[in-house]
Amino acid sequence: MAAEKVTNIGLEEVKLDEDDWLVTVGFSRPWDYPSQEDPARAVLFMLPRAEGTPAREYKVVRVDAATGEVRGMALRQENA
């Protein structure tokens, strides 16, 4: 995800689900910031936007509780 220049990275939630830790991480991408400019240009060039509050995306990382091995990553569902 480094190529997407994510910002505002934050640990949102950690919970144990049977044998796995579910770790939710929130972040923003450059095109998530409000802009007065052409949104297509902002996405194409991944330009950061300083105006307003950016949207956030959330990923849930599933980690084996015994070994610490990452088992997977998925988008957090809105009703989760």
ROTIMI-453438 format. One record per residue: y, x, z of N, C-alpha, C, O, CB in turn; residue number from 0. Coordinates in pm, 1 decimal. Glycine has a CB too. Layout:
<n.py: Y; n.px: X; n.pz: Z; ca.py: Y; ca.px: X; ca.pz: Z; c.py: Y; c.px: X; c.pz: Z; o.py: Y; o.px: X; o.pz: Z; cb.py: Y; cb.px: X; cb.pz: Z; i: NUM> $
...
This chain:
<n.py: -120.1; n.px: 81.9; n.pz: 0.0; ca.py: 0.0; ca.px: 0.0; ca.pz: 0.0; c.py: 126.4; c.px: 86.2; c.pz: 0.0; o.py: 237.0; o.px: 32.8; o.pz: -9.4; cb.py: -0.1; cb.px: -93.1; cb.pz: 120.7; i: 0> $
<n.py: 112.0; n.px: 216.4; n.pz: 10.3; ca.py: 228.1; ca.px: 304.8; ca.pz: 13.1; c.py: 310.5; c.px: 292.7; c.pz: -114.8; o.py: 433.2; o.px: 301.8; o.pz: -109.9; cb.py: 183.9; cb.px: 449.4; cb.pz: 33.2; i: 1> $
<n.py: 246.1; n.px: 272.8; n.pz: -227.6; ca.py: 317.6; ca.px: 262.2; ca.pz: -354.8; c.py: 408.7; c.px: 139.6; c.pz: -359.5; o.py: 503.9; o.px: 135.8; o.pz: -437.4; cb.py: 218.3; cb.px: 256.8; cb.pz: -470.0; i: 2> $
<n.py: 380.0; n.px: 40.7; n.pz: -277.2; ca.py: 461.0; ca.px: -81.4; ca.pz: -274.4; c.py: 581.9; c.px: -68.5; c.pz: -182.8; o.py: 661.8; o.px: -161.6; o.pz: -172.4; cb.py: 376.3; cb.px: -199.1; cb.pz: -230.1; i: 3> $
<n.py: 596.3; n.px: 45.7; n.pz: -116.4; ca.py: 711.6; ca.px: 74.2; ca.pz: -30.1; c.py: 733.0; c.px: -34.3; c.pz: 75.4; o.py: 843.7; o.px: -85.9; o.pz: 90.2; cb.py: 837.8; cb.px: 88.9; cb.pz: -114.5; i: 4> $
<n.py: 626.3; n.px: -68.8; n.pz: 148.9; ca.py: 637.4; ca.px: -170.8; ca.pz: 252.4; c.py: 727.2; c.px: -122.4; c.pz: 366.0; o.py: 733.1; o.px: -3.2; o.pz: 396.2; cb.py: 498.4; cb.px: -208.1; cb.pz: 306.2; i: 5> $
<n.py: 797.0; n.px: -217.6; n.pz: 428.2; ca.py: 886.6; ca.px: -189.7; ca.pz: 539.8; c.py: 862.6; c.px: -292.4; c.pz: 649.6; o.py: 782.5; o.px: -384.3; o.pz: 632.9; cb.py: 1035.2; cb.px: -191.2; cb.pz: 494.0; i: 6> $
<n.py: 931.1; n.px: -276.9; n.pz: 759.8; ca.py: 921.4; ca.px: -371.4; ca.pz: 871.6; c.py: 777.0; c.px: -391.8; c.pz: 915.8; o.py: 736.4; o.px: -504.2; o.pz: 945.6; cb.py: 983.0; cb.px: -505.7; cb.pz: 832.8; i: 7> $
<n.py: 699.5; n.px: -284.3; n.pz: 920.1; ca.py: 558.5; ca.px: -292.3; ca.pz: 956.6; c.py: 547.6; c.px: -317.3; c.pz: 1106.4; o.py: 611.5; o.px: -249.3; o.pz: 1186.8; cb.py: 482.5; cb.px: -162.6; cb.pz: 916.4; i: 8> $
<n.py: 466.8; n.px: -414.5; n.pz: 1142.3; ca.py: 451.4; ca.px: -445.4; ca.pz: 1284.3; c.py: 314.0; c.px: -498.4; c.pz: 1316.9; o.py: 252.8; o.px: -570.2; o.pz: 1237.9; cb.py: 554.9; cb.px: -545.1; cb.pz: 1327.5; i: 9> $
<n.py: 266.2; n.px: -461.7; n.pz: 1434.7; ca.py: 141.2; ca.px: -516.3; ca.pz: 1486.2; c.py: 170.2; c.px: -656.2; c.pz: 1536.5; o.py: 254.4; o.px: -673.7; o.pz: 1624.5; cb.py: 80.5; cb.px: -426.3; cb.pz: 1599.3; i: 10> $
<n.py: 102.8; n.px: -755.3; n.pz: 1482.9; ca.py: 130.7; ca.px: -894.9; ca.pz: 1515.9; c.py: 31.4; c.px: -953.7; c.pz: 1615.6; o.py: 69.8; o.px: -1030.3; o.pz: 1703.9; cb.py: 130.5; cb.px: -977.7; cb.pz: 1390.4; i: 11> $
<n.py: -97.0; n.px: -917.7; n.pz: 1601.4; ca.py: -198.6; ca.px: -980.7; ca.pz: 1685.7; c.py: -325.3; c.px: -896.3; c.pz: 1683.3; o.py: -358.9; o.px: -836.4; o.pz: 1581.1; cb.py: -228.4; cb.px: -1125.8; cb.pz: 1638.4; i: 12> $
<n.py: -394.7; n.px: -891.9; n.pz: 1795.3; ca.py: -525.3; ca.px: -826.4; ca.pz: 1804.6; c.py: -615.7; c.px: -918.6; c.pz: 1885.3; o.py: -579.5; o.px: -961.1; o.pz: 1995.0; cb.py: -515.0; cb.px: -682.9; cb.pz: 1870.8; i: 13> $
<n.py: -733.3; n.px: -949.5; n.pz: 1831.0; ca.py: -828.1; ca.px: -1030.7; ca.pz: 1907.8; c.py: -970.6; c.px: -990.7; c.pz: 1873.5; o.py: -999.6; o.px: -946.3; o.pz: 1762.4; cb.py: -806.7; cb.px: -1181.2; cb.pz: 1880.4; i: 14> $
<n.py: -1058.1; n.px: -1007.2; n.pz: 1970.3; ca.py: -1199.2; ca.px: -975.3; ca.pz: 1952.6; c.py: -1271.8; c.px: -1099.0; c.pz: 1903.1; o.py: -1262.7; o.px: -1205.9; o.pz: 1963.4; cb.py: -1262.0; cb.px: -923.5; cb.pz: 2084.5; i: 15> $
<n.py: -1344.7; n.px: -1083.6; n.pz: 1792.0; ca.py: -1420.0; ca.px: -1193.3; ca.pz: 1731.9; c.py: -1565.2; c.px: -1148.0; c.pz: 1720.3; o.py: -1602.7; o.px: -1082.1; o.pz: 1623.3; cb.py: -1361.0; cb.px: -1234.2; cb.pz: 1591.3; i: 16> $
<n.py: -1645.7; n.px: -1183.1; n.pz: 1818.3; ca.py: -1784.3; ca.px: -1138.2; ca.pz: 1829.0; c.py: -1790.6; c.px: -985.5; c.pz: 1832.7; o.py: -1755.3; o.px: -926.1; o.pz: 1934.5; cb.py: -1868.2; cb.px: -1192.7; cb.pz: 1711.3; i: 17> $
<n.py: -1834.6; n.px: -920.1; n.pz: 1724.3; ca.py: -1850.0; ca.px: -774.6; ca.pz: 1723.5; c.py: -1736.2; c.px: -701.8; c.pz: 1651.9; o.py: -1743.7; o.px: -580.6; o.pz: 1631.3; cb.py: -1980.7; cb.px: -738.3; cb.pz: 1658.7; i: 18> $
<n.py: -1631.7; n.px: -774.2; n.pz: 1614.0; ca.py: -1522.0; ca.px: -714.1; ca.pz: 1538.4; c.py: -1387.1; c.px: -740.2; c.pz: 1604.9; o.py: -1364.6; o.px: -845.4; o.pz: 1664.7; cb.py: -1520.8; cb.px: -767.9; cb.pz: 1395.6; i: 19> $
<n.py: -1298.1; n.px: -641.7; n.pz: 1593.0; ca.py: -1158.8; ca.px: -661.0; ca.pz: 1627.5; c.py: -1089.5; c.px: -713.1; c.pz: 1502.7; o.py: -1109.4; o.px: -659.5; o.pz: 1393.7; cb.py: -1092.6; cb.px: -528.6; cb.pz: 1680.1; i: 20> $
<n.py: -1008.6; n.px: -817.0; n.pz: 1517.6; ca.py: -926.2; ca.px: -868.3; ca.pz: 1408.5; c.py: -782.8; c.px: -826.5; c.pz: 1439.0; o.py: -721.3; o.px: -875.3; o.pz: 1533.8; cb.py: -939.5; cb.px: -1025.9; cb.pz: 1393.1; i: 21> $
<n.py: -731.1; n.px: -736.5; n.pz: 1357.9; ca.py: -598.5; ca.px: -678.5; ca.pz: 1379.8; c.py: -505.4; c.px: -731.0; c.pz: 1270.6; o.py: -525.5; o.px: -702.7; o.pz: 1152.5; cb.py: -603.7; cb.px: -520.9; cb.pz: 1379.2; i: 22> $
<n.py: -403.5; n.px: -807.6; n.pz: 1310.3; ca.py: -308.3; ca.px: -862.6; ca.pz: 1214.8; c.py: -184.2; c.px: -773.9; c.pz: 1210.1; o.py: -123.4; o.px: -742.7; o.pz: 1312.5; cb.py: -270.4; cb.px: -1008.3; cb.pz: 1252.0; i: 23> $
<n.py: -148.8; n.px: -734.4; n.pz: 1087.6; ca.py: -33.0; ca.px: -648.4; ca.pz: 1064.3; c.py: 63.5; c.px: -724.3; c.pz: 973.0; o.py: 22.4; o.px: -778.5; o.pz: 870.4; cb.py: -75.5; cb.px: -510.0; cb.pz: 1000.9; i: 24> $
<n.py: 190.5; n.px: -728.1; n.pz: 1009.8; ca.py: 293.0; ca.px: -792.3; ca.pz: 928.3; c.py: 380.4; c.px: -686.7; c.pz: 863.2; o.py: 397.5; o.px: -577.4; o.pz: 917.1; cb.py: 378.4; cb.px: -888.4; cb.pz: 1012.9; i: 25> $
<n.py: 436.5; n.px: -720.2; n.pz: 745.4; ca.py: 522.5; ca.px: -625.4; ca.pz: 674.3; c.py: 602.3; c.px: -699.6; c.pz: 569.3; o.py: 575.9; o.px: -816.2; o.pz: 539.6; cb.py: 439.4; cb.px: -511.9; cb.pz: 609.5; i: 26> $
<n.py: 700.5; n.px: -630.4; n.pz: 513.4; ca.py: 780.7; ca.px: -683.1; ca.pz: 402.8; c.py: 773.7; c.px: -584.4; c.pz: 287.6; o.py: 757.4; o.px: -464.0; o.pz: 307.2; cb.py: 929.0; cb.px: -708.0; cb.pz: 446.2; i: 27> $
<n.py: 786.3; n.px: -638.0; n.pz: 167.5; ca.py: 792.4; ca.px: -555.6; ca.pz: 47.1; c.py: 934.7; c.px: -562.5; c.pz: -7.9; o.py: 1009.0; o.px: -654.3; o.pz: 26.9; cb.py: 687.5; cb.px: -602.8; cb.pz: -60.2; i: 28> $
<n.py: 974.3; n.px: -467.8; n.pz: -93.0; ca.py: 1112.4; ca.px: -469.0; ca.pz: -142.8; c.py: 1153.8; c.px: -601.1; c.pz: -206.1; o.py: 1268.5; o.px: -643.0; o.pz: -190.6; cb.py: 1130.7; cb.px: -359.2; cb.pz: -242.9; i: 29> $
<n.py: 1063.7; n.px: -667.2; n.pz: -276.4; ca.py: 1099.1; ca.px: -792.5; ca.pz: -343.7; c.py: 1099.3; c.px: -912.5; c.pz: -249.3; o.py: 1129.2; o.px: -1024.2; o.pz: -291.7; cb.py: 1002.9; cb.px: -818.3; cb.pz: -457.6; i: 30> $
<n.py: 1066.3; n.px: -891.1; n.pz: -121.6; ca.py: 1069.4; ca.px: -999.8; ca.pz: -24.0; c.py: 1209.2; c.px: -1024.2; c.pz: 33.1; o.py: 1230.9; o.px: -1122.3; o.pz: 104.2; cb.py: 973.2; cb.px: -969.9; cb.pz: 88.9; i: 31> $
<n.py: 1304.6; n.px: -934.8; n.pz: 1.8; ca.py: 1440.2; ca.px: -949.2; ca.pz: 52.1; c.py: 1519.7; c.px: -1042.7; c.pz: -37.8; o.py: 1507.1; o.px: -1035.8; o.pz: -160.1; cb.py: 1509.2; cb.px: -812.5; cb.pz: 62.1; i: 32> $
<n.py: 1601.9; n.px: -1130.4; n.pz: 20.8; ca.py: 1687.5; ca.px: -1217.1; ca.pz: -61.5; c.py: 1781.6; c.px: -1132.0; c.pz: -146.5; o.py: 1824.6; o.px: -1024.5; o.pz: -104.8; cb.py: 1769.1; cb.px: -1315.1; cb.pz: 27.8; i: 33> $
<n.py: 1812.5; n.px: -1181.1; n.pz: -265.0; ca.py: 1897.4; ca.px: -1103.6; ca.pz: -353.8; c.py: 1984.7; c.px: -1194.8; c.pz: -437.0; o.py: 1944.7; o.px: -1305.7; o.pz: -472.5; cb.py: 1813.6; cb.px: -1014.3; cb.pz: -443.8; i: 34> $
<n.py: 2103.1; n.px: -1147.9; n.pz: -467.5; ca.py: 2190.9; ca.px: -1218.3; ca.pz: -560.0; c.py: 2163.9; c.px: -1171.4; c.pz: -702.5; o.py: 2207.6; o.px: -1234.1; o.pz: -799.1; cb.py: 2339.1; cb.px: -1196.1; cb.pz: -522.6; i: 35> $
<n.py: 2091.3; n.px: -1060.3; n.pz: -714.3; ca.py: 2061.7; ca.px: -1004.0; ca.pz: -845.6; c.py: 1943.9; c.px: -1075.4; c.pz: -910.1; o.py: 1884.6; o.px: -1166.3; o.pz: -852.0; cb.py: 2032.7; cb.px: -854.4; cb.pz: -834.3; i: 36> $
<n.py: 1911.9; n.px: -1033.3; n.pz: -1029.0; ca.py: 1799.6; ca.px: -1087.4; ca.pz: -1105.1; c.py: 1669.2; c.px: -1057.9; c.pz: -1032.3; o.py: 1633.9; o.px: -940.8; o.pz: -1018.4; cb.py: 1796.5; cb.px: -1028.7; cb.pz: -1248.1; i: 37> $
<n.py: 1594.7; n.px: -1160.2; n.pz: -984.2; ca.py: 1470.6; ca.px: -1134.9; ca.pz: -910.9; c.py: 1364.7; c.px: -1062.2; c.pz: -993.1; o.py: 1286.8; o.px: -984.4; o.pz: -938.1; cb.py: 1414.0; cb.px: -1264.5; cb.pz: -861.7; i: 38> $
<n.py: 1360.8; n.px: -1086.3; n.pz: -1124.2; ca.py: 1262.1; ca.px: -1016.7; ca.pz: -1208.5; c.py: 1290.3; c.px: -866.6; c.pz: -1208.9; o.py: 1196.9; o.px: -786.5; o.pz: -1206.4; cb.py: 1264.4; cb.px: -1072.3; cb.pz: -1353.8; i: 39> $
<n.py: 1416.7; n.px: -827.8; n.pz: -1212.0; ca.py: 1454.5; ca.px: -686.0; ca.pz: -1208.4; c.py: 1414.8; c.px: -624.0; c.pz: -1074.4; o.py: 1366.4; o.px: -510.9; o.pz: -1069.5; cb.py: 1607.0; cb.px: -669.4; cb.pz: -1232.3; i: 40> $
<n.py: 1435.4; n.px: -698.4; n.pz: -966.5; ca.py: 1400.9; ca.px: -647.4; ca.pz: -833.7; c.py: 1251.5; c.px: -620.7; c.pz: -822.8; o.py: 1211.1; o.px: -518.3; o.pz: -767.9; cb.py: 1444.6; cb.px: -746.3; cb.pz: -725.2; i: 41> $
<n.py: 1168.9; n.px: -711.4; n.pz: -874.3; ca.py: 1023.3; ca.px: -692.6; ca.pz: -869.0; c.py: 982.3; c.px: -576.3; c.pz: -957.9; o.py: 901.1; o.px: -493.0; o.pz: -917.7; cb.py: 949.5; cb.px: -821.5; cb.pz: -912.1; i: 42> $
<n.py: 1037.5; n.px: -570.0; n.pz: -1077.6; ca.py: 1001.0; ca.px: -465.2; ca.pz: -1172.7; c.py: 1030.1; c.px: -325.8; c.pz: -1117.0; o.py: 948.7; o.px: -234.8; o.pz: -1132.4; cb.py: 1075.8; cb.px: -485.2; cb.pz: -1304.3; i: 43> $
<n.py: 1144.2; n.px: -308.8; n.pz: -1053.2; ca.py: 1183.6; ca.px: -177.4; ca.pz: -1003.2; c.py: 1159.2; c.px: -159.9; c.pz: -853.2; o.py: 1194.0; o.px: -56.3; o.pz: -796.6; cb.py: 1329.0; cb.px: -153.7; cb.pz: -1033.3; i: 44> $
<n.py: 1099.0; n.px: -261.6; n.pz: -787.7; ca.py: 1071.6; ca.px: -258.3; ca.pz: -644.0; c.py: 1195.6; c.px: -217.9; c.pz: -565.0; o.py: 1190.0; o.px: -130.0; o.pz: -478.9; cb.py: 956.6; cb.px: -161.8; cb.pz: -614.0; i: 45> $
<n.py: 1306.2; n.px: -282.7; n.pz: -595.1; ca.py: 1432.0; ca.px: -249.5; ca.pz: -529.8; c.py: 1442.6; c.px: -316.6; c.pz: -393.7; o.py: 1416.8; o.px: -436.5; o.pz: -382.5; cb.py: 1549.5; cb.px: -290.1; cb.pz: -617.4; i: 46> $
<n.py: 1479.8; n.px: -242.4; n.pz: -290.3; ca.py: 1497.8; ca.px: -303.7; ca.pz: -159.4; c.py: 1624.0; c.px: -389.4; c.pz: -156.7; o.py: 1720.4; o.px: -362.2; o.pz: -228.2; cb.py: 1504.3; cb.px: -196.3; cb.pz: -50.3; i: 47> $
<n.py: 1621.8; n.px: -491.1; n.pz: -74.9; ca.py: 1735.7; ca.px: -580.9; ca.pz: -60.4; c.py: 1779.6; c.px: -581.0; c.pz: 85.0; o.py: 1697.3; o.px: -597.5; o.pz: 175.1; cb.py: 1700.7; cb.px: -724.7; cb.pz: -108.0; i: 48> $
<n.py: 1908.5; n.px: -562.9; n.pz: 108.0; ca.py: 1960.2; ca.px: -555.9; ca.pz: 244.0; c.py: 2018.7; c.px: -688.7; c.pz: 291.3; o.py: 2044.3; o.px: -705.4; o.pz: 410.6; cb.py: 2065.3; cb.px: -448.0; cb.pz: 253.2; i: 49> $
<n.py: 2039.9; n.px: -782.5; n.pz: 200.8; ca.py: 2103.2; ca.px: -908.5; ca.pz: 238.6; c.py: 2001.5; c.px: -1006.3; c.pz: 295.0; o.py: 1898.2; o.px: -1030.6; o.pz: 232.7; cb.py: 2174.2; cb.px: -970.3; cb.pz: 118.7; i: 50> $
<n.py: 2029.1; n.px: -1062.7; n.pz: 411.5; ca.py: 1944.6; ca.px: -1166.1; ca.pz: 467.9; c.py: 1815.9; c.px: -1114.1; c.pz: 528.9; o.py: 1792.6; o.px: -993.4; o.pz: 536.4; cb.py: 1912.3; cb.px: -1265.2; cb.pz: 363.6; i: 51> $
<n.py: 1734.7; n.px: -1205.8; n.pz: 571.6; ca.py: 1607.8; ca.px: -1173.4; ca.pz: 635.9; c.py: 1496.2; c.px: -1173.7; c.pz: 531.5; o.py: 1484.3; o.px: -1269.2; o.pz: 454.7; cb.py: 1576.3; cb.px: -1273.8; cb.pz: 750.1; i: 52> $
<n.py: 1414.8; n.px: -1069.2; n.pz: 527.5; ca.py: 1307.4; ca.px: -1065.2; ca.pz: 427.8; c.py: 1190.7; c.px: -1156.6; c.pz: 466.4; o.py: 1167.8; o.px: -1185.3; o.pz: 583.8; cb.py: 1257.3; cb.px: -921.6; cb.pz: 410.1; i: 53> $
<n.py: 1119.2; n.px: -1200.4; n.pz: 365.3; ca.py: 993.1; ca.px: -1270.6; ca.pz: 390.0; c.py: 893.2; c.px: -1168.2; c.pz: 443.8; o.py: 910.3; o.px: -1047.8; o.pz: 424.6; cb.py: 938.9; cb.px: -1340.5; cb.pz: 258.7; i: 54> $
<n.py: 789.6; n.px: -1216.4; n.pz: 510.9; ca.py: 686.4; ca.px: -1125.8; ca.pz: 562.3; c.py: 550.3; c.px: -1170.8; c.pz: 511.4; o.py: 525.1; o.px: -1289.6; o.pz: 491.0; cb.py: 688.0; cb.px: -1121.4; cb.pz: 718.0; i: 55> $
<n.py: 464.8; n.px: -1073.8; n.pz: 492.0; ca.py: 326.2; ca.px: -1100.0; ca.pz: 457.5; c.py: 241.7; c.px: -1048.0; c.pz: 572.3; o.py: 282.0; o.px: -955.5; o.pz: 642.8; cb.py: 286.1; cb.px: -1033.2; cb.pz: 320.9; i: 56> $
<n.py: 125.3; n.px: -1106.8; n.pz: 591.2; ca.py: 37.4; ca.px: -1067.3; ca.pz: 701.5; c.py: -102.2; c.px: -1038.8; c.pz: 648.6; o.py: -157.7; o.px: -1116.8; o.pz: 571.2; cb.py: 32.4; cb.px: -1177.2; cb.pz: 810.3; i: 57> $
<n.py: -158.2; n.px: -926.7; n.pz: 690.9; ca.py: -296.2; ca.px: -889.6; ca.pz: 656.3; c.py: -376.8; c.px: -881.4; c.pz: 785.1; o.py: -326.7; o.px: -837.3; o.pz: 888.5; cb.py: -301.5; cb.px: -753.2; cb.pz: 577.8; i: 58> $
<n.py: -501.5; n.px: -924.0; n.pz: 777.6; ca.py: -593.2; ca.px: -912.8; ca.pz: 890.1; c.py: -695.4; c.px: -805.3; c.pz: 855.6; o.py: -766.8; o.px: -815.3; o.pz: 755.8; cb.py: -662.9; cb.px: -1050.1; cb.pz: 921.9; i: 59> $
<n.py: -701.2; n.px: -702.5; n.pz: 939.4; ca.py: -795.7; ca.px: -593.6; ca.pz: 921.3; c.py: -910.9; c.px: -616.1; c.pz: 1019.2; o.py: -889.1; o.px: -629.1; o.pz: 1139.6; cb.py: -727.2; cb.px: -453.5; cb.pz: 943.6; i: 60> $
<n.py: -1033.0; n.px: -620.5; n.pz: 967.0; ca.py: -1153.3; ca.px: -640.1; ca.pz: 1049.3; c.py: -1211.8; c.px: -502.9; c.pz: 1081.0; o.py: -1248.8; o.px: -427.5; o.pz: 990.9; cb.py: -1259.4; cb.px: -731.4; cb.pz: 976.1; i: 61> $
<n.py: -1219.9; n.px: -471.2; n.pz: 1211.7; ca.py: -1266.2; ca.px: -340.0; ca.pz: 1257.0; c.py: -1389.0; c.px: -357.8; c.pz: 1346.1; o.py: -1387.0; o.px: -437.7; o.pz: 1439.7; cb.py: -1153.3; cb.px: -264.3; cb.pz: 1333.3; i: 62> $
<n.py: -1495.5; n.px: -283.7; n.pz: 1317.1; ca.py: -1616.4; ca.px: -287.1; ca.pz: 1398.4; c.py: -1581.8; c.px: -241.8; c.pz: 1539.8; o.py: -1530.8; o.px: -131.3; o.pz: 1558.4; cb.py: -1728.1; cb.px: -197.5; cb.pz: 1336.8; i: 63> $
<n.py: -1608.7; n.px: -325.8; n.pz: 1639.6; ca.py: -1571.6; ca.px: -295.1; ca.pz: 1777.6; c.py: -1648.6; c.px: -176.0; c.pz: 1833.9; o.py: -1597.1; o.px: -104.7; o.pz: 1920.1; cb.py: -1594.7; cb.px: -416.1; cb.pz: 1865.0; i: 64> $
<n.py: -1769.8; n.px: -153.6; n.pz: 1787.0; ca.py: -1851.8; ca.px: -45.0; ca.pz: 1839.8; c.py: -1820.0; c.px: 89.5; c.pz: 1776.2; o.py: -1818.1; o.px: 192.0; o.pz: 1844.3; cb.py: -1997.2; cb.px: -76.6; cb.pz: 1819.9; i: 65> $
<n.py: -1794.9; n.px: 89.2; n.pz: 1644.2; ca.py: -1778.9; ca.px: 216.3; ca.pz: 1572.8; c.py: -1635.2; c.px: 248.1; c.pz: 1532.5; o.py: -1602.7; o.px: 363.9; o.pz: 1506.1; cb.py: -1864.1; cb.px: 215.2; cb.pz: 1450.5; i: 66> $
<n.py: -1548.9; n.px: 146.9; n.pz: 1527.5; ca.py: -1412.2; ca.px: 167.0; ca.pz: 1481.0; c.py: -1400.0; c.px: 167.9; c.pz: 1329.9; o.py: -1291.4; o.px: 190.9; o.pz: 1276.6; cb.py: -1358.6; cb.px: 295.0; cb.pz: 1535.6; i: 67> $
<n.py: -1510.5; n.px: 143.0; n.pz: 1259.8; ca.py: -1511.7; ca.px: 141.2; ca.pz: 1113.5; c.py: -1441.5; c.px: 15.7; c.pz: 1061.8; o.py: -1465.6; o.px: -94.7; o.pz: 1110.7; cb.py: -1656.8; cb.px: 147.8; cb.pz: 1059.8; i: 68> $
<n.py: -1354.7; n.px: 34.2; n.pz: 962.7; ca.py: -1288.6; ca.px: -80.5; ca.pz: 900.0; c.py: -1388.4; c.px: -149.6; c.pz: 809.2; o.py: -1447.5; o.px: -87.4; o.pz: 720.9; cb.py: -1161.6; cb.px: -36.8; cb.pz: 820.1; i: 69> $
<n.py: -1406.7; n.px: -278.8; n.pz: 832.0; ca.py: -1502.4; ca.px: -357.0; ca.pz: 752.4; c.py: -1436.4; c.px: -431.2; c.pz: 637.9; o.py: -1502.0; o.px: -464.2; o.pz: 539.1; cb.py: -1574.7; cb.px: -455.8; cb.pz: 840.6; i: 70> $
<n.py: -1306.5; n.px: -457.7; n.pz: 650.3; ca.py: -1238.8; ca.px: -528.7; ca.pz: 543.0; c.py: -1095.8; c.px: -564.2; c.pz: 579.3; o.py: -1052.5; o.px: -548.5; o.pz: 693.5; cb.py: -1314.8; cb.px: -653.6; cb.pz: 507.5; i: 71> $
<n.py: -1022.7; n.px: -613.2; n.pz: 477.6; ca.py: -885.5; ca.px: -655.4; ca.pz: 496.5; c.py: -862.2; c.px: -778.0; c.pz: 410.1; o.py: -908.8; o.px: -783.4; o.pz: 296.3; cb.py: -785.6; cb.px: -541.5; cb.pz: 461.7; i: 72> $
<n.py: -790.1; n.px: -877.1; n.pz: 463.1; ca.py: -764.2; ca.px: -1000.0; ca.pz: 389.6; c.py: -626.8; c.px: -1054.5; c.pz: 425.6; o.py: -570.4; o.px: -1020.1; o.pz: 529.5; cb.py: -872.9; cb.px: -1104.6; cb.pz: 418.4; i: 73> $
<n.py: -573.9; n.px: -1139.5; n.pz: 339.1; ca.py: -450.9; ca.px: -1209.7; ca.pz: 371.0; c.py: -475.3; c.px: -1303.6; c.pz: 487.8; o.py: -580.2; o.px: -1367.6; o.pz: 495.1; cb.py: -398.1; cb.px: -1287.1; cb.pz: 248.7; i: 74> $
<n.py: -380.2; n.px: -1312.4; n.pz: 578.7; ca.py: -393.3; ca.px: -1409.7; ca.pz: 688.8; c.py: -365.5; c.px: -1548.0; c.pz: 632.6; o.py: -268.4; o.px: -1568.8; o.pz: 560.0; cb.py: -295.1; cb.px: -1376.7; cb.pz: 808.0; i: 75> $
<n.py: -450.7; n.px: -1640.6; n.pz: 666.8; ca.py: -433.0; ca.px: -1778.6; ca.pz: 623.4; c.py: -321.7; c.px: -1842.3; c.pz: 706.6; o.py: -309.2; o.px: -1812.7; o.pz: 825.4; cb.py: -566.1; cb.px: -1859.2; cb.pz: 636.6; i: 76> $
<n.py: -242.0; n.px: -1928.3; n.pz: 646.6; ca.py: -128.5; ca.px: -1990.0; ca.pz: 714.6; c.py: -169.3; c.px: -2071.1; c.pz: 837.0; o.py: -95.1; o.px: -2075.2; o.pz: 935.1; cb.py: -54.0; cb.px: -2078.3; cb.pz: 618.7; i: 77> $
<n.py: -283.7; n.px: -2134.7; n.pz: 833.5; ca.py: -326.2; ca.px: -2217.5; ca.pz: 945.9; c.py: -413.6; c.px: -2141.7; c.pz: 1045.8; o.py: -474.1; o.px: -2203.4; o.pz: 1133.4; cb.py: -400.9; cb.px: -2337.9; cb.pz: 894.9; i: 78> $
<n.py: -421.1; n.px: -2009.2; n.pz: 1034.1; ca.py: -504.8; ca.px: -1929.4; ca.pz: 1123.7; c.py: -434.2; c.px: -1902.0; c.pz: 1255.1; o.py: -490.1; o.px: -1836.0; o.pz: 1342.6; cb.py: -543.6; cb.px: -1797.9; cb.pz: 1057.4; i: 79> $
